[in-house]
Amino acid sequence: MGEHKGALHSIETFGSVDGPGIRYVIFLQGCAMRCQFCHNADTWQMRNGEADAKDVLQRALRYRSYWRGGGGITVSGGEPLLQIDFLLELFEEAKKQSIHTVIDTCGQPFTREEPFFSKFKALMTNTDLVLLDIKHIDSEQHRTLTGWGNENILDMARWLSSIGKPVWIRHVLVPQRNDSDEDLRRLDAFVRTLSNVERFEVLPYHTLGVYKWKELGIPYPLEGIDPPTEEQIAHANELLHTTDYQGFRKSETKKDKPKLTFLMKKTGILFTAVLYCNQLDKGN
């Protein structure tokens, strides 16, 4: 058994938006960020780990037949880097099985100080792709929006670029918070300095997680702010030049499409429902 236990929040067995292909998505418990738009506020609270990395991997391997065409395991949260020791064990075991690995992170725990930095560098040797959320390009406004500045997050993005680690950048578009033309142009300029970005996604803010704030007894800070319109989303994509980042398509081939069609036929309504829920649940 592994030395470090993981605190798991939930599992999604047929993830479709957290990396390439069909993903087994492991949501970890605990996050230091307090994003005003968070749809998973129930993942914030830290707790002691109970899950062994090898056991988690064995459960994931039951679904391996669905991972053809670039699928694999994604670890999200919460904030997975808060459990970096567990991640190290999990991804080391995954790579022994030649499994594609993805981390979905906001980057908040990143530091070049030890012991974190050595662990992070070791983790990257067993990580195929990083999904990095950049909530706001301005550090002070980032602090207002999330409770933390973004200097170390942008530093993490630069370091990942320096080692050539493939990254998908994600930006949750929140009206009246991070959707001004000036902020989007600054974000565009920063991302263009990176040489490793394969994909750049605008994720529209939604209100589907508001009920969790109410259940937790926490006032929702974006009350009265509606999700962005299609026009606002298109405008953001234009300013961010998201169509310039198409590296992810290099790994997708036409032969993968029949596999997805077969999977949809095989799993029917369940698969369709999971796809729908996946789309709703993004934007943390």
HELIX and SHEET records of a PDB file:
HELIX    1   1 ALA A   41  THR A   43  5                                   3    
HELIX    2   2 ALA A   53  LEU A   61  1                                   9    
HELIX    3   3 ARG A   64  TYR A   66  5                                   3    
HELIX    4   4 PRO A   80  GLN A   83  5                                   4    
HELIX    5   5 ILE A   84  LYS A   96  1                                  13    
HELIX    6   6 PHE A  116  THR A  125  1                                  10    
HELIX    7   7 SER A  139  THR A  146  1                                   8    
HELIX    8   8 GLU A  151  ILE A  163  1                                  13    
HELIX    9   9 ASP A  181  VAL A  191  1                                  11    
HELIX   10  10 VAL A  210  LEU A  216  1                                   7    
HELIX   11  11 GLU A  230  LEU A  240  1                                  11    
HELIX   12  12 THR A  242  ASP A  244  5                                   3    
HELIX   13  13 GLY A  247  SER A  251  5                                   5    
HELIX   14  14 ASP A  256  ASP A  281  1                                  26    
SHEET    1   A 7 LEU A   8  GLY A  15  0                                        
SHEET    2   A 7 ARG A  23  LEU A  28 -1                                        
SHEET    3   A 7 GLY A  72  SER A  76  1                                        
SHEET    4   A 7 HIS A 100  THR A 105  1                                        
SHEET    5   A 7 LEU A 129  ASP A 133  1                                        
SHEET    6   A 7 VAL A 167  LEU A 173  1                                        
SHEET    7   A 7 VAL A 197  PRO A 204  1                                        
END                                                                             
